[in-house]
């Protein structure tokens, strides 16, 4: 409606009747607007009683409910519970400000501050499969299992965009580098543990260079085989190598057995030699002592000593014989079972206790003073005649 419309019936644009033809009162306009707003939110209008009317909206109650709900939301968004295996990374408008340890914490509400929980005790694992060229220009199919955990959650969360992809790339690069400097025989057979250890060390160096906050806990080589096209030939080579090692082990075992037996035999021979040496020395010392005693007796009675030595020698020489010669001039018939007598004498000598040569006395060779001395000389002459 235009201000100067002649057909408006003296009414202003708000529907009120104009008192005159002048412009509307600004204070009146503001007052009417305030009344409308107060009526919308349940406020009192000037000149109207404050008693609530049926159907009028309860504005203060709604505002109180809304305020309480906002307060609850702020309190809930400010409380954080960090578990024992977790660390809380506090980001204020996306920028790192603090690390929360396990326990309850209150921070500024979202979206001012946000807390990202990171599990630092969980062991993460993934497999790696690759076909790699070895040092001797052979291809080997390798399958490894990589395990890692988060040692520093701040760089893990903020400095790498995809941690799993970074670990995957580091593992592949380290495996190529390590196996590329080894021969296929070493990779397939005895070098598995060493290669796995080197791969883990290379991965850790690479991830530390990235400042990833990741720690490699375990690297296991689960499979390392030649390609299917040459697998049978490699299996034969491996079997031959195992047979060779088995033969070597058997030979070493036999050698050890022979060496131990020889050492035992040598020790026994040495002991027997020492014992024999002691016996020979003791016998020689006894003979020397006996000869000294005989010399003393010989100096006292040379003739008697010579006769005694002669008789002892004849007895020793002829005592082992089975034939006995006697003087036939006597004409006597003798029956002498010499064989049985000799056997009895030997049995008696074996059962008798041996006497040491050192205990022999010189009196054994002393001249016997007897009345039948001439008879002995006569018998000795006969014996010499028979001889």
C-alpha beads as a LAMMPS data file, in Angstrom:
LAMMPS data file: protein, C-alpha beads

387 atoms
386 bonds

1 atom types
1 bond types

-500.0 500.0 xlo xhi
-500.0 500.0 ylo yhi
-500.0 500.0 zlo zhi

Masses

1 110.0

Atoms # bond

1 1 1 0.000 0.000 0.000
2 1 1 1.377 3.420 -0.898
3 1 1 1.697 6.070 1.724
4 1 1 -0.319 8.544 -0.329
5 1 1 -3.005 6.236 -1.671
6 1 1 -6.295 8.270 -1.661
7 1 1 -8.363 5.115 -1.238
8 1 1 -6.638 3.811 1.883
9 1 1 -9.197 5.197 4.264
10 1 1 -6.626 7.071 6.376
11 1 1 -4.774 3.844 7.246
12 1 1 -1.042 3.324 7.394
13 1 1 0.780 0.379 5.781
14 1 1 0.437 -1.655 9.029
15 1 1 -3.301 -1.377 9.043
16 1 1 -3.513 1.326 11.717
17 1 1 -5.600 4.396 11.358
18 1 1 -3.627 7.523 10.881
19 1 1 -4.439 10.402 13.087
20 1 1 -3.172 12.870 10.616
21 1 1 -1.606 13.042 7.229
22 1 1 2.040 13.195 8.579
23 1 1 4.620 10.385 8.598
24 1 1 4.176 7.527 11.127
25 1 1 5.695 7.770 14.569
26 1 1 8.936 5.677 14.743
27 1 1 8.568 5.059 18.450
28 1 1 5.155 3.616 17.857
29 1 1 6.495 1.248 15.252
30 1 1 9.270 -0.013 17.587
31 1 1 6.793 -0.454 20.415
32 1 1 4.507 -2.571 18.274
33 1 1 7.385 -4.789 17.173
34 1 1 8.432 -5.322 20.806
35 1 1 4.899 -6.254 21.733
36 1 1 4.719 -8.833 18.973
37 1 1 8.042 -10.418 20.043
38 1 1 7.022 -10.449 23.679
39 1 1 3.767 -12.110 22.768
40 1 1 5.641 -14.728 20.745
41 1 1 7.873 -15.699 23.710
42 1 1 5.238 -15.302 26.394
43 1 1 6.356 -11.915 27.681
44 1 1 4.052 -9.304 29.108
45 1 1 2.634 -6.599 26.970
46 1 1 2.334 -3.094 28.375
47 1 1 -1.021 -2.592 29.982
48 1 1 -1.870 -6.325 29.857
49 1 1 -1.852 -8.547 32.981
50 1 1 0.987 -11.080 33.241
51 1 1 -1.256 -14.032 33.970
52 1 1 -0.642 -16.799 31.441
53 1 1 -3.346 -17.344 28.934
54 1 1 -4.375 -20.718 27.599
55 1 1 -2.534 -21.557 24.367
56 1 1 0.255 -19.006 24.961
57 1 1 3.804 -20.616 24.290
58 1 1 6.050 -21.260 27.334
59 1 1 9.139 -19.488 26.002
60 1 1 11.342 -19.467 29.155
61 1 1 10.884 -23.196 29.711
62 1 1 11.942 -23.956 26.182
63 1 1 14.977 -21.727 26.539
64 1 1 15.910 -23.446 29.807
65 1 1 15.583 -26.897 28.265
66 1 1 17.664 -25.863 25.289
67 1 1 20.332 -24.380 27.550
68 1 1 20.478 -27.502 29.716
69 1 1 20.777 -29.727 26.661
70 1 1 23.605 -27.586 25.341
71 1 1 25.343 -27.828 28.713
72 1 1 25.041 -31.623 28.742
73 1 1 26.420 -31.825 25.214
74 1 1 29.373 -29.631 26.177
75 1 1 30.136 -31.723 29.274
76 1 1 29.878 -35.014 27.396
77 1 1 32.050 -33.772 24.540
78 1 1 34.653 -32.550 27.046
79 1 1 35.064 -35.893 28.899
80 1 1 37.418 -38.566 27.563
81 1 1 38.237 -41.999 29.017
82 1 1 41.568 -43.450 27.815
83 1 1 42.085 -47.219 28.242
84 1 1 45.319 -48.774 29.502
85 1 1 46.405 -49.858 26.016
86 1 1 45.607 -46.488 24.449
87 1 1 47.024 -43.004 24.186
88 1 1 44.887 -39.948 23.459
89 1 1 46.169 -37.436 20.906
90 1 1 44.636 -33.996 21.554
91 1 1 44.070 -31.859 18.457
92 1 1 42.981 -28.234 18.822
93 1 1 41.533 -27.056 15.538
94 1 1 43.512 -29.891 13.935
95 1 1 46.850 -29.024 15.572
96 1 1 48.562 -31.341 18.072
97 1 1 48.701 -29.944 21.614
98 1 1 48.968 -32.866 24.073
99 1 1 49.061 -36.645 24.627
100 1 1 46.679 -38.158 27.169
101 1 1 47.741 -41.125 29.287
102 1 1 45.306 -43.848 30.449
103 1 1 42.551 -42.539 32.709
104 1 1 39.726 -39.958 32.691
105 1 1 40.380 -36.510 31.183
106 1 1 38.472 -33.269 30.558
107 1 1 39.317 -31.173 27.511
108 1 1 37.735 -28.331 25.646
109 1 1 34.521 -29.387 23.924
110 1 1 34.283 -30.247 20.305
111 1 1 34.831 -28.847 17.758
112 1 1 37.444 -26.762 19.571
113 1 1 39.437 -29.807 20.665
114 1 1 39.239 -33.384 19.481
115 1 1 40.896 -36.477 21.015
116 1 1 41.991 -39.363 18.782
117 1 1 42.590 -42.669 20.605
118 1 1 45.494 -44.829 19.397
119 1 1 46.132 -48.402 20.625
120 1 1 49.879 -48.706 21.284
121 1 1 49.865 -52.320 22.573
122 1 1 48.099 -53.995 19.680
123 1 1 50.312 -56.146 17.441
124 1 1 49.408 -55.670 13.813
125 1 1 50.396 -58.284 11.220
126 1 1 50.226 -58.650 7.463
127 1 1 51.733 -61.059 4.893
128 1 1 54.114 -60.149 2.081
129 1 1 54.477 -62.246 -1.062
130 1 1 56.976 -61.512 -3.805
131 1 1 59.068 -63.080 -6.575
132 1 1 62.586 -61.702 -6.278
133 1 1 65.765 -62.008 -8.330
134 1 1 68.700 -63.366 -6.323
135 1 1 72.396 -62.576 -6.558
136 1 1 73.076 -65.552 -8.844
137 1 1 70.281 -64.447 -11.222
138 1 1 67.655 -66.926 -10.080
139 1 1 64.068 -66.183 -9.145
140 1 1 62.760 -67.219 -5.743
141 1 1 59.184 -67.026 -4.466
142 1 1 59.150 -65.623 -0.934
143 1 1 56.349 -65.325 1.608
144 1 1 56.948 -63.451 4.858
145 1 1 54.861 -62.423 7.849
146 1 1 55.512 -58.927 9.258
147 1 1 54.372 -57.891 12.737
148 1 1 54.597 -54.360 14.132
149 1 1 53.165 -52.071 16.786
150 1 1 52.898 -48.322 17.401
151 1 1 55.720 -46.998 19.590
152 1 1 54.984 -43.260 19.157
153 1 1 51.362 -42.376 18.354
154 1 1 52.001 -38.717 17.454
155 1 1 54.056 -39.232 14.265
156 1 1 52.057 -42.364 13.492
157 1 1 48.881 -40.265 13.415
158 1 1 50.171 -37.003 11.971
159 1 1 53.232 -37.663 9.779
160 1 1 52.139 -40.582 7.584
161 1 1 48.856 -40.695 5.741
162 1 1 48.580 -44.498 5.368
163 1 1 50.641 -46.440 7.965
164 1 1 49.786 -49.898 6.604
165 1 1 50.778 -48.896 3.093
166 1 1 54.044 -47.427 4.374
167 1 1 54.922 -50.638 6.211
168 1 1 54.018 -52.672 3.123
169 1 1 56.302 -50.618 0.885
170 1 1 59.140 -50.719 3.404
171 1 1 58.830 -54.515 3.676
172 1 1 58.917 -55.055 -0.085
173 1 1 61.924 -52.771 -0.501
174 1 1 63.854 -54.422 2.357
175 1 1 63.112 -57.930 1.051
176 1 1 64.356 -57.044 -2.431
177 1 1 67.513 -55.483 -1.035
178 1 1 68.332 -58.413 1.263
179 1 1 67.526 -61.300 -1.068
180 1 1 69.097 -59.507 -4.022
181 1 1 72.495 -59.838 -2.327
182 1 1 72.093 -63.571 -1.511
183 1 1 72.213 -66.761 -3.552
184 1 1 69.153 -68.903 -4.068
185 1 1 70.674 -71.848 -2.179
186 1 1 71.281 -69.612 0.825
187 1 1 67.742 -68.217 0.689
188 1 1 66.027 -71.596 0.351
189 1 1 68.124 -73.571 2.824
190 1 1 70.210 -72.324 5.711
191 1 1 69.769 -68.560 5.344
192 1 1 66.101 -68.121 6.232
193 1 1 66.582 -66.900 9.790
194 1 1 69.432 -64.581 8.837
195 1 1 67.473 -63.080 5.940
196 1 1 64.414 -62.491 8.143
197 1 1 66.586 -60.715 10.708
198 1 1 68.204 -58.495 8.070
199 1 1 64.805 -57.627 6.569
200 1 1 63.511 -56.554 9.986
201 1 1 66.557 -54.347 10.604
202 1 1 66.310 -52.720 7.168
203 1 1 62.586 -52.057 7.646
204 1 1 63.162 -50.432 11.028
205 1 1 65.844 -48.124 9.628
206 1 1 63.566 -47.125 6.755
207 1 1 60.517 -46.492 8.961
208 1 1 62.585 -44.473 11.434
209 1 1 63.701 -42.329 8.518
210 1 1 60.047 -41.703 7.704
211 1 1 59.388 -40.735 11.369
212 1 1 56.485 -43.137 11.296
213 1 1 56.386 -44.038 15.000
214 1 1 56.218 -47.759 14.064
215 1 1 58.307 -50.536 15.625
216 1 1 58.875 -53.854 13.818
217 1 1 58.428 -56.642 16.364
218 1 1 58.824 -59.786 14.249
219 1 1 59.700 -60.912 10.721
220 1 1 59.206 -64.581 9.820
221 1 1 60.010 -66.210 6.490
222 1 1 57.204 -68.699 6.045
223 1 1 58.099 -69.947 2.585
224 1 1 61.004 -69.648 0.156
225 1 1 60.896 -71.884 -2.909
226 1 1 62.086 -71.919 -6.458
227 1 1 59.574 -71.383 -9.269
228 1 1 57.455 -74.372 -10.244
229 1 1 59.330 -74.802 -13.530
230 1 1 62.604 -75.677 -11.760
231 1 1 61.282 -76.863 -8.404
232 1 1 61.959 -80.560 -9.072
233 1 1 65.615 -79.879 -9.891
234 1 1 66.027 -77.829 -6.735
235 1 1 64.374 -80.551 -4.682
236 1 1 66.887 -83.068 -6.026
237 1 1 69.739 -80.728 -5.209
238 1 1 68.421 -80.233 -1.699
239 1 1 68.071 -83.996 -1.205
240 1 1 71.642 -84.539 -2.387
241 1 1 72.876 -81.867 -0.028
242 1 1 71.007 -83.474 2.861
243 1 1 72.479 -86.889 2.005
244 1 1 75.928 -85.343 1.904
245 1 1 75.438 -83.771 5.300
246 1 1 74.135 -87.056 6.687
247 1 1 77.229 -88.896 5.449
248 1 1 79.441 -86.236 6.975
249 1 1 77.678 -86.597 10.308
250 1 1 78.022 -90.379 10.217
251 1 1 81.737 -90.103 9.369
252 1 1 82.307 -87.659 12.204
253 1 1 80.497 -89.955 14.616
254 1 1 82.635 -92.920 13.503
255 1 1 85.779 -90.832 13.794
256 1 1 84.880 -89.756 17.302
257 1 1 84.220 -93.374 18.268
258 1 1 87.577 -94.544 16.867
259 1 1 89.450 -91.673 18.485
260 1 1 87.902 -92.375 21.872
261 1 1 88.654 -96.079 21.580
262 1 1 92.243 -95.389 20.488
263 1 1 92.767 -92.958 23.323
264 1 1 91.489 -95.544 25.789
265 1 1 93.763 -98.227 24.328
266 1 1 96.745 -95.878 24.409
267 1 1 96.031 -95.035 28.032
268 1 1 95.851 -98.741 28.904
269 1 1 99.143 -99.447 27.130
270 1 1 100.827 -96.569 28.942
271 1 1 99.645 -97.906 32.282
272 1 1 100.851 -101.414 31.430
273 1 1 104.199 -100.014 30.314
274 1 1 104.601 -98.135 33.563
275 1 1 103.789 -101.307 35.498
276 1 1 106.210 -103.382 33.411
277 1 1 108.908 -100.787 33.896
278 1 1 108.409 -100.965 37.633
279 1 1 108.648 -104.754 37.560
280 1 1 111.825 -104.741 35.463
281 1 1 113.474 -102.137 37.641
282 1 1 112.534 -104.034 40.804
283 1 1 113.793 -107.315 39.327
284 1 1 117.041 -105.722 38.220
285 1 1 117.574 -104.189 41.629
286 1 1 116.887 -107.576 43.250
287 1 1 119.309 -109.335 40.918
288 1 1 121.956 -106.740 41.616
289 1 1 121.483 -107.139 45.351
290 1 1 121.565 -110.930 45.027
291 1 1 124.732 -110.782 42.945
292 1 1 126.352 -108.542 45.557
293 1 1 125.509 -111.037 48.284
294 1 1 126.834 -113.924 46.161
295 1 1 130.045 -112.005 45.586
296 1 1 130.517 -111.633 49.308
297 1 1 130.082 -115.380 49.849
298 1 1 132.304 -116.188 46.876
299 1 1 135.108 -114.139 48.320
300 1 1 134.851 -116.154 51.530
301 1 1 134.750 -119.669 49.918
302 1 1 135.341 -119.669 46.162
303 1 1 135.403 -123.457 45.630
304 1 1 132.256 -124.138 47.569
305 1 1 130.481 -121.251 45.842
306 1 1 131.434 -122.498 42.390
307 1 1 130.191 -125.985 43.229
308 1 1 126.921 -124.612 44.553
309 1 1 126.391 -122.481 41.472
310 1 1 127.137 -125.447 39.245
311 1 1 124.619 -127.666 41.034
312 1 1 121.962 -124.982 40.947
313 1 1 122.510 -124.467 37.252
314 1 1 122.336 -128.201 36.500
315 1 1 119.164 -128.479 38.551
316 1 1 117.616 -125.554 36.734
317 1 1 118.543 -126.841 33.282
318 1 1 117.757 -130.521 33.787
319 1 1 114.716 -129.920 35.957
320 1 1 112.541 -129.182 32.913
321 1 1 113.558 -132.338 31.042
322 1 1 111.519 -135.550 30.765
323 1 1 114.518 -137.887 30.451
324 1 1 116.853 -138.904 33.257
325 1 1 120.246 -140.575 32.754
326 1 1 121.681 -142.724 35.556
327 1 1 124.873 -144.690 36.018
328 1 1 124.332 -148.189 34.675
329 1 1 127.380 -149.672 36.476
330 1 1 125.419 -150.091 39.679
331 1 1 123.205 -152.715 38.044
332 1 1 120.073 -151.556 39.817
333 1 1 116.685 -151.408 38.098
334 1 1 115.100 -148.064 38.771
335 1 1 111.487 -147.069 38.307
336 1 1 111.161 -143.330 38.303
337 1 1 107.813 -141.733 37.246
338 1 1 109.616 -138.566 36.305
339 1 1 106.679 -137.002 34.424
340 1 1 104.381 -137.208 37.430
341 1 1 107.109 -136.008 39.749
342 1 1 107.735 -132.996 37.545
343 1 1 104.023 -132.150 37.370
344 1 1 103.742 -132.390 41.141
345 1 1 106.770 -130.184 41.548
346 1 1 105.298 -127.588 39.199
347 1 1 101.956 -127.656 40.999
348 1 1 103.692 -127.183 44.327
349 1 1 105.750 -124.319 42.995
350 1 1 102.623 -122.598 41.620
351 1 1 100.720 -122.928 44.919
352 1 1 103.627 -121.792 47.069
353 1 1 103.869 -118.108 47.879
354 1 1 106.575 -116.402 45.837
355 1 1 109.552 -115.148 47.731
356 1 1 111.156 -111.833 46.785
357 1 1 114.697 -111.775 45.577
358 1 1 115.541 -108.988 47.981
359 1 1 114.838 -111.308 50.952
360 1 1 117.362 -113.917 49.803
361 1 1 120.137 -114.195 52.337
362 1 1 123.744 -114.933 51.731
363 1 1 123.561 -117.901 54.081
364 1 1 121.811 -119.802 51.314
365 1 1 125.071 -120.008 49.520
366 1 1 127.215 -120.633 52.609
367 1 1 129.308 -123.832 52.468
368 1 1 127.647 -126.733 54.257
369 1 1 129.870 -128.264 56.922
370 1 1 129.054 -131.951 56.776
371 1 1 130.895 -135.142 57.465
372 1 1 130.047 -136.601 54.100
373 1 1 131.879 -133.944 52.132
374 1 1 133.971 -136.470 50.220
375 1 1 130.798 -138.339 49.288
376 1 1 129.408 -135.175 47.689
377 1 1 132.571 -134.712 45.761
378 1 1 132.338 -138.308 44.574
379 1 1 128.729 -137.866 43.469
380 1 1 129.687 -134.627 41.763
381 1 1 132.430 -136.448 39.875
382 1 1 129.950 -139.081 38.760
383 1 1 127.551 -136.439 37.589
384 1 1 130.303 -134.765 35.635
385 1 1 131.259 -138.106 34.145
386 1 1 127.708 -138.695 33.030
387 1 1 127.631 -135.211 31.571

Bonds

1 1 1 2
2 1 2 3
3 1 3 4
4 1 4 5
5 1 5 6
6 1 6 7
7 1 7 8
8 1 8 9
9 1 9 10
10 1 10 11
11 1 11 12
12 1 12 13
13 1 13 14
14 1 14 15
15 1 15 16
16 1 16 17
17 1 17 18
18 1 18 19
19 1 19 20
20 1 20 21
21 1 21 22
22 1 22 23
23 1 23 24
24 1 24 25
25 1 25 26
26 1 26 27
27 1 27 28
28 1 28 29
29 1 29 30
30 1 30 31
31 1 31 32
32 1 32 33
33 1 33 34
34 1 34 35
35 1 35 36
36 1 36 37
37 1 37 38
38 1 38 39
39 1 39 40
40 1 40 41
41 1 41 42
42 1 42 43
43 1 43 44
44 1 44 45
45 1 45 46
46 1 46 47
47 1 47 48
48 1 48 49
49 1 49 50
50 1 50 51
51 1 51 52
52 1 52 53
53 1 53 54
54 1 54 55
55 1 55 56
56 1 56 57
57 1 57 58
58 1 58 59
59 1 59 60
60 1 60 61
61 1 61 62
62 1 62 63
63 1 63 64
64 1 64 65
65 1 65 66
66 1 66 67
67 1 67 68
68 1 68 69
69 1 69 70
70 1 70 71
71 1 71 72
72 1 72 73
73 1 73 74
74 1 74 75
75 1 75 76
76 1 76 77
77 1 77 78
78 1 78 79
79 1 79 80
80 1 80 81
81 1 81 82
82 1 82 83
83 1 83 84
84 1 84 85
85 1 85 86
86 1 86 87
87 1 87 88
88 1 88 89
89 1 89 90
90 1 90 91
91 1 91 92
92 1 92 93
93 1 93 94
94 1 94 95
95 1 95 96
96 1 96 97
97 1 97 98
98 1 98 99
99 1 99 100
100 1 100 101
101 1 101 102
102 1 102 103
103 1 103 104
104 1 104 105
105 1 105 106
106 1 106 107
107 1 107 108
108 1 108 109
109 1 109 110
110 1 110 111
111 1 111 112
112 1 112 113
113 1 113 114
114 1 114 115
115 1 115 116
116 1 116 117
117 1 117 118
118 1 118 119
119 1 119 120
120 1 120 121
121 1 121 122
122 1 122 123
123 1 123 124
124 1 124 125
125 1 125 126
126 1 126 127
127 1 127 128
128 1 128 129
129 1 129 130
130 1 130 131
131 1 131 132
132 1 132 133
133 1 133 134
134 1 134 135
135 1 135 136
136 1 136 137
137 1 137 138
138 1 138 139
139 1 139 140
140 1 140 141
141 1 141 142
142 1 142 143
143 1 143 144
144 1 144 145
145 1 145 146
146 1 146 147
147 1 147 148
148 1 148 149
149 1 149 150
150 1 150 151
151 1 151 152
152 1 152 153
153 1 153 154
154 1 154 155
155 1 155 156
156 1 156 157
157 1 157 158
158 1 158 159
159 1 159 160
160 1 160 161
161 1 161 162
162 1 162 163
163 1 163 164
164 1 164 165
165 1 165 166
166 1 166 167
167 1 167 168
168 1 168 169
169 1 169 170
170 1 170 171
171 1 171 172
172 1 172 173
173 1 173 174
174 1 174 175
175 1 175 176
176 1 176 177
177 1 177 178
178 1 178 179
179 1 179 180
180 1 180 181
181 1 181 182
182 1 182 183
183 1 183 184
184 1 184 185
185 1 185 186
186 1 186 187
187 1 187 188
188 1 188 189
189 1 189 190
190 1 190 191
191 1 191 192
192 1 192 193
193 1 193 194
194 1 194 195
195 1 195 196
196 1 196 197
197 1 197 198
198 1 198 199
199 1 199 200
200 1 200 201
201 1 201 202
202 1 202 203
203 1 203 204
204 1 204 205
205 1 205 206
206 1 206 207
207 1 207 208
208 1 208 209
209 1 209 210
210 1 210 211
211 1 211 212
212 1 212 213
213 1 213 214
214 1 214 215
215 1 215 216
216 1 216 217
217 1 217 218
218 1 218 219
219 1 219 220
220 1 220 221
221 1 221 222
222 1 222 223
223 1 223 224
224 1 224 225
225 1 225 226
226 1 226 227
227 1 227 228
228 1 228 229
229 1 229 230
230 1 230 231
231 1 231 232
232 1 232 233
233 1 233 234
234 1 234 235
235 1 235 236
236 1 236 237
237 1 237 238
238 1 238 239
239 1 239 240
240 1 240 241
241 1 241 242
242 1 242 243
243 1 243 244
244 1 244 245
245 1 245 246
246 1 246 247
247 1 247 248
248 1 248 249
249 1 249 250
250 1 250 251
251 1 251 252
252 1 252 253
253 1 253 254
254 1 254 255
255 1 255 256
256 1 256 257
257 1 257 258
258 1 258 259
259 1 259 260
260 1 260 261
261 1 261 262
262 1 262 263
263 1 263 264
264 1 264 265
265 1 265 266
266 1 266 267
267 1 267 268
268 1 268 269
269 1 269 270
270 1 270 271
271 1 271 272
272 1 272 273
273 1 273 274
274 1 274 275
275 1 275 276
276 1 276 277
277 1 277 278
278 1 278 279
279 1 279 280
280 1 280 281
281 1 281 282
282 1 282 283
283 1 283 284
284 1 284 285
285 1 285 286
286 1 286 287
287 1 287 288
288 1 288 289
289 1 289 290
290 1 290 291
291 1 291 292
292 1 292 293
293 1 293 294
294 1 294 295
295 1 295 296
296 1 296 297
297 1 297 298
298 1 298 299
299 1 299 300
300 1 300 301
301 1 301 302
302 1 302 303
303 1 303 304
304 1 304 305
305 1 305 306
306 1 306 307
307 1 307 308
308 1 308 309
309 1 309 310
310 1 310 311
311 1 311 312
312 1 312 313
313 1 313 314
314 1 314 315
315 1 315 316
316 1 316 317
317 1 317 318
318 1 318 319
319 1 319 320
320 1 320 321
321 1 321 322
322 1 322 323
323 1 323 324
324 1 324 325
325 1 325 326
326 1 326 327
327 1 327 328
328 1 328 329
329 1 329 330
330 1 330 331
331 1 331 332
332 1 332 333
333 1 333 334
334 1 334 335
335 1 335 336
336 1 336 337
337 1 337 338
338 1 338 339
339 1 339 340
340 1 340 341
341 1 341 342
342 1 342 343
343 1 343 344
344 1 344 345
345 1 345 346
346 1 346 347
347 1 347 348
348 1 348 349
349 1 349 350
350 1 350 351
351 1 351 352
352 1 352 353
353 1 353 354
354 1 354 355
355 1 355 356
356 1 356 357
357 1 357 358
358 1 358 359
359 1 359 360
360 1 360 361
361 1 361 362
362 1 362 363
363 1 363 364
364 1 364 365
365 1 365 366
366 1 366 367
367 1 367 368
368 1 368 369
369 1 369 370
370 1 370 371
371 1 371 372
372 1 372 373
373 1 373 374
374 1 374 375
375 1 375 376
376 1 376 377
377 1 377 378
378 1 378 379
379 1 379 380
380 1 380 381
381 1 381 382
382 1 382 383
383 1 383 384
384 1 384 385
385 1 385 386
386 1 386 387
